Amino acid sequence: MQTLAKQLSNQLDYDVRDLTHDDDNQIYQLQKQHQKFFDLFLDHKLTKREAVSDLDEIAGEATASQKHYLGLFNDDQLVATLDLTIDYPLPQLVWLGQYFVDESQVSTSERAKILDQILNVLKQLTAVQVQLLVLKADQANRDFYENAQFETVSETRTQVGQTFMDALIYQKTL
């Protein structure tokens, strides 16, 4: 059976592979472009350790085999990261942890197109819904996911670092 990364590589105009700590520098360089997002909950500039922490973090009830922290590459240059947990928190549901793009390489419309292609692959793999959490204060991502036809299913408070913040849970049926 092909890996999720290989299946996505076959559908996207990018090389897709699982990210490792060998990619730390590129992950950090990409995420530093999103300092406005990190300013919502950090009182300092994003550190490299913070940027790469998602490589090792696994959702509470999930196993390591369910987590896919993927990088999309264009000529060995990381242009997007995607954190997916498959069959979490329920079977046939995919949790989208984060999705960052290099905005100098990927336009907003291309970011939406990539997301659509990823959702199509997940649907082919029998996923029926995708859920994600967006901070209420993060208007740019709220707009992006609402434009992608994700619907708000609940409001919650989440702990980000040492801070509790209001957030929205979005869901899209595939």
C-alpha positions as CSV (number, residue, x, y, z in Angstrom):
1,M,0.0,0.0,0.0
2,Q,1.3,3.4,-0.9
3,T,2.0,5.9,1.9
4,L,-0.2,9.0,2.2
5,A,2.7,11.1,1.1
6,K,3.2,9.1,-2.1
7,Q,-0.5,9.2,-2.9
8,L,-0.5,13.0,-2.5
9,S,2.6,13.3,-4.6
10,N,0.7,11.5,-7.4
11,Q,-2.1,14.0,-7.2
12,L,-0.3,17.3,-6.5
13,D,2.2,19.3,-8.5
14,Y,4.7,18.9,-5.6
15,D,6.9,16.3,-4.1
16,V,5.2,15.2,-0.9
17,R,7.1,13.4,1.9
18,D,7.0,12.9,5.6
19,L,9.0,15.6,7.4
20,T,11.7,14.7,9.8
21,H,14.1,16.7,12.0
22,D,16.5,16.8,9.0
23,D,13.9,19.4,7.7
24,D,14.1,21.6,10.8
25,N,15.7,24.5,9.1
26,Q,13.2,24.6,6.2
27,I,10.3,24.2,8.6
28,Y,11.5,27.1,10.7
29,Q,12.1,29.3,7.7
30,L,8.6,28.7,6.4
31,Q,6.9,29.2,9.8
32,K,8.8,32.4,10.5
33,Q,6.8,33.9,7.6
34,H,3.7,33.4,9.7
35,Q,4.8,35.5,12.7
36,K,1.4,37.3,12.7
37,F,-0.3,33.9,13.4
38,F,2.2,33.1,16.2
39,D,1.8,36.7,17.6
40,L,-1.8,35.6,18.6
41,F,-0.4,33.5,21.4
42,L,3.4,34.1,21.7
43,D,4.9,37.2,23.4
44,H,8.1,36.7,21.4
45,K,9.4,35.8,18.0
46,L,8.9,32.1,17.0
47,T,11.8,30.0,18.0
48,K,13.2,27.1,15.9
49,R,12.3,24.7,18.7
50,E,8.7,25.9,18.7
51,A,8.5,25.7,14.9
52,V,9.6,22.1,14.8
53,S,7.7,20.9,17.9
54,D,4.8,19.5,15.8
55,L,7.2,16.9,14.4
56,D,7.1,15.1,17.7
57,E,3.6,16.0,19.1
58,I,0.8,13.5,18.7
59,A,-2.8,14.2,19.7
60,G,-3.9,12.7,23.0
61,E,-5.6,9.5,22.0
62,A,-3.8,9.0,18.6
63,T,-0.9,6.8,17.8
64,A,2.3,7.7,16.0
65,S,1.1,5.7,12.9
66,Q,-2.0,8.0,12.6
67,K,0.0,11.2,12.4
68,H,1.4,12.5,9.1
69,Y,3.4,15.7,9.2
70,L,4.0,16.3,5.5
71,G,6.0,18.7,3.5
72,L,5.3,19.8,0.0
73,F,8.4,20.5,-2.0
74,N,9.2,22.3,-5.2
75,D,12.7,21.5,-6.4
76,D,13.8,20.5,-2.8
77,Q,12.4,23.8,-1.4
78,L,9.7,23.4,1.3
79,V,6.7,25.3,0.1
80,A,4.0,24.0,2.5
81,T,3.5,21.9,5.6
82,L,0.5,19.9,6.5
83,D,-0.2,18.2,9.9
84,L,-2.8,15.4,9.5
85,T,-4.0,12.8,12.0
86,I,-6.0,10.1,10.3
87,D,-9.0,8.4,12.0
88,Y,-8.9,10.9,14.8
89,P,-10.7,11.6,17.0
90,L,-13.1,9.0,15.3
91,P,-12.8,6.5,12.5
92,Q,-13.0,8.1,9.0
93,L,-12.4,11.5,10.5
94,V,-9.2,13.4,9.7
95,W,-7.9,16.1,12.1
96,L,-6.0,18.9,10.3
97,G,-3.5,20.3,12.8
98,Q,-2.0,23.0,10.7
99,Y,-1.4,24.0,7.1
100,F,1.2,26.6,6.3
101,V,2.5,27.7,2.9
102,D,5.4,29.7,1.8
103,E,3.5,32.8,0.6
104,S,6.3,33.9,-1.7
105,Q,5.9,30.6,-3.6
106,V,2.2,29.7,-3.1
107,S,-0.7,32.1,-3.8
108,T,-3.9,32.1,-1.8
109,S,-5.7,30.5,-4.8
110,E,-3.0,27.8,-5.1
111,R,-3.2,27.2,-1.3
112,A,-7.0,26.5,-1.7
113,K,-6.4,24.3,-4.7
114,I,-3.8,22.2,-2.8
115,L,-6.3,21.8,0.1
116,D,-9.0,20.7,-2.3
117,Q,-6.6,18.1,-3.9
118,I,-5.6,16.8,-0.4
119,L,-9.3,16.5,0.6
120,N,-9.9,14.5,-2.6
121,V,-7.1,12.1,-1.7
122,L,-8.4,11.7,1.8
123,K,-11.9,11.0,0.5
124,Q,-10.4,8.3,-1.8
125,L,-8.9,6.8,1.3
126,T,-12.4,6.5,2.9
127,A,-12.2,9.7,5.1
128,V,-15.7,11.2,5.4
129,Q,-15.0,14.4,7.3
130,V,-12.1,16.7,8.1
131,Q,-12.0,18.8,11.2
132,L,-9.7,21.6,12.4
133,L,-9.4,24.2,15.1
134,V,-9.0,27.9,14.3
135,L,-8.4,30.6,16.9
136,K,-11.2,33.1,17.0
137,A,-8.7,35.9,16.7
138,D,-7.2,34.4,13.5
139,Q,-9.5,36.1,11.0
140,A,-7.3,35.2,8.0
141,N,-7.5,31.5,8.6
142,R,-11.2,31.7,9.5
143,D,-11.8,33.4,6.1
144,F,-9.7,30.8,4.3
145,Y,-11.5,27.8,5.7
146,E,-14.9,29.3,5.4
147,N,-14.1,30.1,1.7
148,A,-13.1,26.4,1.4
149,Q,-16.7,25.5,2.6
150,F,-15.7,24.4,6.1
151,E,-18.5,25.0,8.6
152,T,-18.3,26.0,12.2
153,V,-19.5,23.1,14.4
154,S,-18.6,24.3,17.8
155,E,-16.8,26.9,19.9
156,T,-14.3,26.0,22.5
157,R,-11.4,27.2,24.6
158,T,-8.0,25.8,23.9
159,Q,-4.7,26.0,25.6
160,V,-1.9,27.4,23.4
161,G,1.3,27.4,25.4
162,Q,0.4,28.9,28.8
163,T,-2.6,30.8,27.4
164,F,-6.3,29.8,27.0
165,M,-7.9,31.2,23.9
166,D,-11.3,31.1,22.2
167,A,-11.4,28.9,19.2
168,L,-13.7,27.5,16.6
169,I,-13.9,23.9,15.4
170,Y,-14.5,23.7,11.7
171,Q,-15.7,20.6,9.8
172,K,-16.1,19.7,6.2
173,T,-17.9,16.6,4.9
174,L,-16.1,15.0,2.0
